[in-house]
């Protein structure tokens, strides 16, 4: 019945300086009895003077009756303070069909590069994971990368 098939396409437009537009659509396992999974992505990114702003929406239709379809909105901003230091923040809201709460993910990051060494740190949290009001989580980390 077509299980294991995938039909996807994506388009990126960069014809305006500092602006990127993206659109993608896909069908995963379209031959399944429930119709498989349909996915759509649309986004815009704009970069100017060290700052990059991005906005994207995704829609996932899992097919079948009672499926937990997902609609999400992603927003992020990063700023290159100089050639070595960059800071960023991003958030994502996910509306899951049949769930009482929207899942919210957010995070902050910072990185510093000096020659072949890079140090990065992040802090992020999830509220209402998978639409469950008691499923909150947080994470923090630091990484050191050395290229030689």
C-alpha positions in Angstrom: 0.0 0.0 0.0 2.9 2.4 -0.5 4.4 2.2 3.0 7.9 3.6 3.1 7.3 6.1 0.3 7.9 9.8 0.6 6.9 12.6 -1.8 8.4 16.0 -0.8 9.5 19.2 -2.4 10.9 22.5 -1.1 11.5 25.9 -2.6 13.9 28.6 -1.3 13.9 32.2 -2.6 16.8 34.5 -2.0 16.2 37.1 -4.7 16.0 40.0 -2.3 19.2 41.0 -0.4 19.3 39.7 3.2 15.9 38.0 2.8 15.2 34.3 2.6 11.7 32.7 2.0 11.1 29.0 2.2 8.2 26.7 1.5 8.1 22.9 1.7 5.4 20.3 1.4 5.6 16.5 1.8 3.6 13.3 2.1 5.1 10.4 4.0 3.6 7.0 3.4 0.7 8.4 1.3 -0.5 4.9 0.4 -1.4 3.9 3.9 -5.0 3.3 4.8 -5.1 6.4 7.0 -3.6 8.5 4.2 -0.1 8.8 5.8 1.3 12.1 7.1 1.1 15.4 5.3 3.5 18.2 6.2 3.8 21.8 5.2 6.5 24.4 6.2 6.6 28.1 5.5 9.3 30.5 6.7 11.0 33.8 6.4 14.4 35.0 7.5 15.9 38.4 7.4 19.4 39.4 8.3 20.8 42.9 8.8 23.7 44.5 10.6 24.6 41.4 12.7 21.0 40.5 13.5 19.0 37.6 12.1 15.3 37.3 12.6 13.3 34.2 11.6 9.7 33.1 11.6 8.4 29.7 10.5 5.1 27.8 10.7 4.7 24.0 10.3 1.7 21.9 10.0 1.7 18.1 10.4 -1.5 16.2 9.5 -1.0 12.6 10.8 -4.1 11.3 8.9 -6.7 9.1 10.4 -9.6 9.9 12.7 -8.5 11.2 16.1 -4.9 11.7 15.1 -2.9 14.3 17.1 -2.2 16.7 14.3 0.3 19.5 15.1 0.4 23.2 14.1 3.4 25.1 15.3 5.0 28.5 15.2 8.7 29.1 15.5 10.4 32.5 16.1 14.0 33.2 16.7 16.5 36.0 16.8 20.3 36.0 16.9 22.8 38.8 17.1 26.5 38.7 16.2 28.0 41.2 18.7 31.3 40.9 16.9 33.2 38.3 14.8 33.6 36.1 17.9 30.5 36.5 20.1 26.9 35.6 19.1 23.8 35.5 21.3 20.4 34.0 20.3 16.9 33.3 21.6 14.1 31.2 20.1 10.6 30.0 21.0 8.2 27.5 19.6 4.5 27.1 20.3 2.9 23.8 19.3 -0.9 23.2 19.2 -1.6 19.5 19.3 -5.1 18.3 18.4 -7.0 16.8 21.3 -4.6 18.1 24.0 -5.7 20.6 26.6 -2.5 22.6 26.6 -0.2 24.0 23.9 3.4 22.9 24.2 5.9 25.8 24.5 9.6 25.5 23.9 12.1 28.3 24.4 15.8 28.7 24.7 18.7 31.1 25.0 22.2 30.5 23.6 25.6 32.2 23.5 28.8 31.3 21.8 32.3 32.7 21.7 34.9 31.6 19.2 38.6 32.3 19.5 40.8 30.8 16.7 40.1 27.1 16.5 38.3 27.0 19.9 34.6 27.6 20.5 32.7 27.8 23.8 28.9 27.7 23.8 26.3 27.7 26.5 22.5 27.2 26.3 19.5 27.2 28.6 16.1 25.9 27.4 12.8 24.8 28.8 9.7 23.0 27.7 6.3 23.7 29.2 3.3 21.4 28.7 5.4 18.7 26.9 3.2 16.9 24.3 0.2 19.0 25.5 0.3 17.7 29.1 0.2 20.4 31.8 2.5 18.6 34.2 5.2 17.7 31.7 7.7 20.6 32.1 11.4 20.2 31.6 14.5 22.4 31.6 18.0 21.9 30.4 21.3 23.8 30.5 24.6 23.0 29.1 28.0 24.2 28.0 30.3 22.9 25.3 33.9 23.4 24.4 35.0 22.6 20.8 38.6 22.6 19.7 39.5 22.0 16.0 43.0 20.8 15.2 
